[in-house]
């Protein structure tokens, strides 16, 4: 995995968590990966800017087609509501490396922390794990071979596909359309 991302994630852990993680690291590399991924899933809120109010997944957002069209840009609508795919390399979020949280552009649900991101070189923002419960999945056969499609668990908006060729610690690659995401930096700005 991207070592900087790992270190950034560890730096955000409380000291006790860091010690526990280090203890487990010594046990085995496989175990290390699981612990790091679990810690990142637990501590994602430490990447939120102070006072940020985020919606809960239980508070489902259901809108009509017309309401979505008013709320989203045509590009966002194409991806989120029509399962479109943005052109590779077009998202400014490919180069986003600041600490923060990526939320759904449709409904604001937090989906990934910045510590879950890695540079896949594919031209789409990529992540090796997600905030727990953020997504639901389905199989799609659009490219003949089955792929696992994933969508926001709050508004149902399509985000991308998950593949099994990602980096440690999970081996997963969430290939996400940048236009379906909004980045909320921890330290404000942008
Ligand atoms: Zn959503």
Boltz pocket constraint, residues with backbone or C-beta under 6 A from the ligand:
constraints:
  - pocket:
      binder: B
      contacts: [[A, 104], [A, 105], [A, 106], [A, 107], [A, 108], [A, 109], [A, 152], [A, 153], [A, 154], [A, 155], [A, 156], [A, 157]]
      max_distance: 6.0
